[in-house]
Structure formats: structure tokens, C-alpha cells
Amino acid sequence: MTPNYCPQCGAELGERHVEGRERKWCADCERPVFRNAVPCADVAVVRGDEVLLVERSVPPDAGAWTIPGGHLELEEEPREGAARELEEETGLRVDAGKLVLLEATQLDAIDGKHVVSVAYAVNAADVAGTPTAGSDAAAVEWVSLLELEKRTLRPQVPRRAEKAVRSLP
């Protein structure tokens, strides 16, 4: 979201060319107001040619299927956050050290929110527990790569699911 008021003093923001681009500017504080992407992480759990997906129960994209993940907490390493999100959304536990990095990229903005997402993969044999829909999830299911196209998916899911299946033995 683009701010209209300074988070420090509350003054209405203008614009100024700073560091090679137009940025919101607070004339009262004499400083730019930066817009930074929110850090997130997810984990593709792989079982053969299947990936564990959750159906989102909350906006944005409620009803869409995605790889379990979410926002990183303050001072949380991406692997630890990905493991925490996996457990919160599916009930599955994993040692963060078992996670294999797939990619780190900025995703398409949703409703003006920009996200930098770090994606990991792990073999189903390396997780503990039984998949159960948890926070932010209406359902959890194993979905084969061939069945992905039959689902309403968040944009990054097909690429990450295919990469996860190819990346793990």
C-alpha cells in the first residue's frame, strides 16, 4: 500500500526524486518514506509426484490452493519461519535444517502488498505428523503435478511445485 501520511509525524506526504526513483517524501521530517516488501516463506512437502497444498480460508485469495507458508516473524530466520508456518497450517513438524532452498523472489503484488518469498522443499519422509488443516487453511490435500491445473492456485504454485518435485530425490 502506498502511504499518504508520514508514519513518524503524520504530515501529508509529497513526492521527491531520491536514490534514482520517485519516492514519497515528508517535508516536515525531511526524509523519504520507503515502501519495503514483506518477507514470507513456504515449504513444499513432496511425496513422489505429489505436493501438499492448503486451501486458503482467509483473504487474499480465500478458496485458492497454495503451498503452506506465510509471514516471517521479527528476528526469525526464513527456514525457521517456513517450518513454523508448515506446522501452523498443516500440523506437520519438520527440522528446519532438512529444508532445501528452491527460490527467493518477489511475487506479484496483491492489493498493493509486495512480498519477497523464500520457498523451500522437503521430502514427506522428513516430516512428522498427519496433515490436518490448521490456521488460515480450510483444507489440506496431496495434489499430483498432473492435477494442479484442475485447482484454483496462487500464481507461484505450479512453478514451485514442479521445481520441488524435480529437486528432491
C-alpha positions in Angstrom: 0.0 0.0 0.0 1.2 3.4 -0.8 1.3 5.7 2.2 -0.3 9.1 2.1 0.9 10.3 5.6 4.2 10.1 7.3 4.4 7.3 9.9 6.7 9.4 12.1 4.8 12.7 12.3 1.5 12.2 10.5 2.2 15.0 7.9 0.8 14.6 4.4 3.4 13.1 2.1 4.6 14.6 -1.2 7.0 13.1 -3.7 10.6 13.7 -4.5 13.2 12.0 -6.6 15.5 10.1 -4.2 18.1 7.5 -5.0 17.1 7.1 -8.6 13.3 6.9 -8.3 10.3 8.8 -7.2 9.5 8.2 -3.5 7.1 9.5 -1.0 8.6 12.4 0.9 7.9 14.0 4.3 8.7 17.7 4.1 8.3 18.1 7.9 10.8 15.3 8.7 12.9 16.0 5.6 13.2 12.3 4.7 11.8 9.7 2.3 9.2 7.2 3.4 10.3 3.8 1.9 8.0 1.1 0.8 9.5 -2.3 1.6 8.4 -5.8 0.7 7.1 -8.1 3.4 9.2 -11.2 4.0 7.4 -14.6 3.7 8.5 -18.3 3.4 6.8 -21.5 2.4 7.5 -25.2 2.3 6.6 -27.6 -0.5 6.3 -31.1 1.1 6.8 -33.7 -1.7 5.6 -37.3 -1.8 6.5 -38.8 -5.1 4.9 -36.6 -7.8 2.5 -35.0 -5.2 2.8 -31.8 -3.3 0.9 -31.0 -0.1 -1.3 -27.9 -0.7 -3.6 -26.0 1.6 -6.8 -24.2 0.6 -6.7 -20.7 1.9 -9.6 -19.8 4.3 -8.8 -16.1 4.6 -8.2 -13.2 2.1 -6.3 -12.6 0.0 -7.2 -15.4 -2.3 -9.6 -17.3 0.0 -10.5 -20.5 -1.7 -7.3 -20.7 -3.7 -4.8 -23.6 -3.1 -1.2 -22.8 -2.2 1.9 -24.2 -0.7 1.9 -23.8 3.2 3.6 -20.7 4.2 3.3 -17.1 5.5 4.9 -14.1 7.0 8.2 -14.3 8.9 8.2 -13.0 12.4 10.7 -10.4 13.6 14.2 -11.9 14.0 13.1 -15.2 12.6 15.3 -16.9 10.0 13.4 -17.9 6.8 14.0 -21.6 7.3 12.6 -21.4 10.9 9.6 -19.3 9.7 8.9 -21.8 6.9 8.9 -24.7 9.4 6.7 -22.8 11.8 4.2 -21.9 9.1 4.1 -25.5 7.9 3.2 -26.7 11.4 0.6 -23.9 11.9 -1.2 -24.6 8.6 -0.9 -28.4 8.4 0.1 -29.8 11.8 3.3 -31.3 10.2 6.6 -30.8 12.0 10.0 -30.6 10.3 13.6 -29.9 11.3 14.3 -26.6 9.5 17.8 -28.0 8.6 16.1 -30.5 6.3 14.6 -27.8 4.1 16.1 -27.4 0.6 16.1 -23.9 -0.9 14.0 -23.6 -4.1 14.0 -19.9 -4.7 13.8 -16.4 -3.2 11.8 -14.0 -5.3 9.4 -11.0 -5.2 5.9 -12.2 -6.0 3.3 -10.2 -7.9 1.7 -7.6 -5.6 -1.8 -8.4 -4.3 -3.9 -5.4 -3.3 -0.8 -3.2 -3.2 1.1 -5.5 -0.9 4.5 -6.6 -2.1 6.1 -9.8 -0.8 9.5 -11.3 -1.0 9.0 -15.0 -0.7 11.6 -17.7 0.2 10.5 -21.2 -0.9 11.8 -24.5 0.4 11.1 -28.1 -0.3 11.3 -31.2 1.9 10.5 -34.9 1.4 7.4 -36.2 3.1 9.6 -38.8 4.8 11.4 -36.0 6.6 8.3 -34.5 8.3 6.3 -35.8 11.3 2.6 -35.8 11.9 -0.6 -36.2 10.0 -1.7 -33.4 7.6 -4.6 -31.5 9.2 -6.0 -28.1 8.2 -4.8 -25.5 10.7 -4.7 -21.7 10.9 -5.6 -19.9 7.6 -6.4 -23.3 6.0 -9.8 -24.7 5.1 -8.4 -28.0 3.8 -5.1 -29.8 3.2 -4.6 -32.3 0.4 -1.9 -34.1 -1.5 -2.1 -33.0 -5.2 -0.2 -34.5 -8.1 1.5 -32.3 -10.6 -0.9 -33.5 -13.2 -3.9 -32.5 -11.1 -2.6 -28.9 -10.4 -4.3 -27.5 -13.4 -7.7 -28.6 -12.0 -7.3 -26.3 -9.0 -7.6 -22.6 -8.4 -4.0 -21.8 -7.5 -2.0 -18.8 -6.4 0.3 -17.8 -9.3 3.6 -19.2 -7.9 2.3 -22.7 -7.0 2.8 -24.5 -10.3 6.4 -23.3 -10.7 7.3 -24.1 -7.1 5.5 -27.5 -7.1 7.3 -28.6 -10.2 10.6 -27.3 -9.0 10.2 -29.1 -5.7 9.3 -32.4 -7.2 12.4 -32.2 -9.6 14.7 -31.0 -6.8 14.2 -33.8 -4.3 15.3 -37.5 -4.7 
